[in-house]
Amino acid sequence: VICHGPYRPLPPGRIRVTFDLEKVSEQSAELKFKFGADQGASIFHQEKRRLSASERKCRLHFDLQIDHAVEDFEVVVICPENVLLGVKEIAIELL
């Protein structure tokens, strides 16, 4: 796991979560993203995204629907152990 958080309140509705990532490793990587609340008990969305071996810096967008207000919105990013990856920024915007 390379990222947990930001544990912030969000109203119901559509949101866009944008990740700015930087991959140091030269191999491709399959990343797993989970979006939820209630300390992981409520998962709104899960998705896998693959980064090619040549991708170093990338921006990924996820458009999500939250059906009810949450107090602790959480993002979890899971990366294979043999891949060095940094999360430069996570932006959350209401749509």
HELIX and SHEET records of a PDB file:
HELIX    1   1 ASP A   38  GLY A   40  5                                   3    
SHEET    1   A 4 CYS A   3  LEU A  10  0                                        
SHEET    2   A 4 VAL A  70  ILE A  78 -1                                        
SHEET    3   A 4 ALA A  29  ALA A  37 -1                                        
SHEET    4   A 4 SER A  42  LEU A  51 -1                                        
SHEET    1   B 3 LYS A  57  ILE A  66  0                                        
SHEET    2   B 3 GLY A  13  LYS A  23 -1                                        
SHEET    3   B 3 LEU A  85  LEU A  94 -1                                        
END                                                                             
